[in-house]
Every structure is written in C-alpha cells, then in structure tokens.
Amino acid sequence: MKNKLYTIPFLLLAVAIITTAFYPIDGYERTGIDRLAYLEKIVRDSIPYNRIPPGAYAKTQDIKLRLTGLKDSAVTYMHDDPALQEKISGLFYGLDQSYSLTVVDMTDSLDLKYASRNETRGYQPGSVGKLAILIALFDQLRNICPDDWPARLNLLRYKNVKGGPFAVYDHHTIPIYDIENDRLTKRQTRTDDVFSLYEWVDHMVSVSNNGAASVVYREALLMKVFGNDYFDLTDEEAMKWFEETDRSEVTDLANEVVNEPLRKLGITEDEWRLGGFFTNGGERYVGRKGGSIGSPKGLMKFLISLEQGKVIDSLSSLEMKRLMYMTDRRIRYAHSSRLDSARVYFKSGSFYKCDPSKGACGDYAGNVFNYMNSVIIVEHPGDGPKYMVCLMTNVLRKNSASDHMYLASRIDKALSDPVDQ
C-alpha cells in the first residue's frame, strides 16, 4: 500500500499544473526545485541576468522528444552518411587520435544523418556517468510504480532524504535558495542536508555535484531492495540496511541497478558502464566493480533512444530530457556562443591525473590522463539545425574546455550551412 503522503498531494499538484506553466525555469510548483523558484523570480520581475543565454528560457511544454517516429533500435540509424562524414572529418585536421565523437543530424527527424570518429574507443566518462544514475533512478521508479506516472512524480517531489555519509566529500557546490528571505547561496553538500529526490537529481545534473550523484544512486538501489516499502523507508532504516548487509552483496546489487538499464538499451559493457559511487562516503558501503568506461557510440545510443522515448518509457525519457535542459551557466562544449539561442541539453565530465615526475600539469590538464567528455543535444529555433554530439577527448597537459568550445562552433557551422565547409 502506498503511503498517503504520495497520493494526496497529487490533487494539489494537479491544480498547480492547470494554473501555471511547467519547468525548467517555470517548473518550481511542479518539481519543488528551489533553484527554479529563484530563476522564476528573475523572469517575473524582469531582473537583468546574464548568467544564462536566450536559449535557456524555453518553457517545459516546448521540450519534446524528436524521434518518436523511429521505431528501430538506435544502432540501426548509426551508419555514416558520406556527405556529413566528409564535413565532420575535415574539422579534425591536424588533431591527434585522442579526439573521438559521434554526431547525429536530426533536423529531419525521419531521416537521420550520422558521422563518427573513433566511435568505439573507450574513455573514463567522468561525470557523464551520472546520466547512467539518472537512467537507473527512472528504471526503479517504473519498477515500483509500473502503471502510475503521477505516483512517480509525487515520489520525486515529496520524498525527502538525508544525504548522510554518501553526500561527502565533494568540491562542487550546490545552489541553496532561501525563498522566504530571497537569498541564494552556494556551498558544498553536507551529511545533514535533506532534499527531495527531485532536488538531489537537479544538483547531480545541473551542477554535477558528486555528493548528489551518490545520494541518487543510493536511492535507486534502495528502491530495488525495498520495493513498495521504499515509500515509507526512513533514513535510519536505510543506513541500517547498508551497515548490516554484506558489502559484496551490496556492491553486486548496485552494479546491477545502474548497468542493467544500459544493457536493455543495447549498450554493451564495453560501450558504457559505471563502476561505482562518486564519493568516498559512498564507497564506505559499496565497493567498485568493473571500472567505468564510456564511448561515443554507447553514449549516442542513449541519446537516440532518449529522443525515441525508449529510455525506460516515453514519459521517463521526456522527464530526463527536461532534467538535462541547461538553465545554469553553460560550460565547455556548451559555452560556444553559436549555441546561445539554441536549447541545449547537456552533460559534461572530466577526470585527470598528475605525476610531478612527468612535467607540466594542472587542474583539468593532467599529464598521466586527462579525460574531458561532452554529451549534448542542440535544438536551434525555427528551421535551424537539430542535432546530437558525443565528444570524448584525452589530451594531456591541456585544459580541453577551449577545444570543446572551438569544435562546438565548427560542428554547428557545418550542420547549419548546407554548403560543404
């Protein structure tokens, strides 16, 4: 029996849906994500705000899945189009083989055009791996509420969970908006933080907080373990399970929860897998298994499946796309000024290592390895191009953010101009 906490509030939620618009920025009433209340106030009061470009102000009803008319598996559409391949290949002249990518032009949603470069090469995905956690969460929501989409939304909106040891430690900050006093602050996550599932997910995706990712991963695992009892599960009961269950058993189950949904999408273990949690606090209770890897091919399978509505189901796919919509500062690939007017759905990740004996090194400029990855959906307004890119690099001793931004501009120009570049 579901807790009344998750059934009664939906009546109130339904009224809110009727009387106000949805998110991203216009979605505070629907999601309870306080960050959106801050942005809504900026829009409502016409406060000058230069942190985000014009393309970040789309309303939720404007966000749609673009490839629902395509029914075959994603890989069916991933065959190089000669004309597009020639354009894309020419952009990498003079660059070494550490650059890998896949591109899908979906301007014509029934006639995809594909291009690639080292599409099967594996990279440490860094924070792009958090998308696998997002998929795992929606997979478990479907499992415990198989025929009840409103109940899934209510669980996201009204289930509050404590970060606990899983939330630490992380240098990324999260936005905390005090609605009553109209005050926005940013700080690191703490063990005593309590947020709704929706807010933890937003912290994981919008600002790539590692603590939030570990909390969301933990909650997906708990949904798997407790099923319908998860609705009433307390933080104390959850921690008791972790403390009393054999660590190897927990590790195996966590690995299954986050990776099996990828296999169901036809993404192989070598194309994309997640090996563990994102914080030391999480690894106290759950071990690592199999390592993490990502490839442009595996990640593009996910993006195509998402646009088809095949990631879990169509409603889940659409909700995940909304959560990927950038209403915060655009970085790396997404920072290209050519994308300012476009709607951007984005996740980036980095992972690097320095060895002082190997010479120059720095933040995001590792000299042992220096992974930087970008996964993006771009939708220009009107008749402008609509496309997806998965770019993965391992350029040593250099912060590749500028390279990603530079390539973003060149790829966008190639897809915007019908004439060969």
Summary of the structure (lengths in Angstrom):
residues: 421
radius of gyration: 20.9
end to end distance: 60.8
largest distance: 63.7
contacts: 1427
relative contact order: 0.16
helix: 47%
strand: 16%
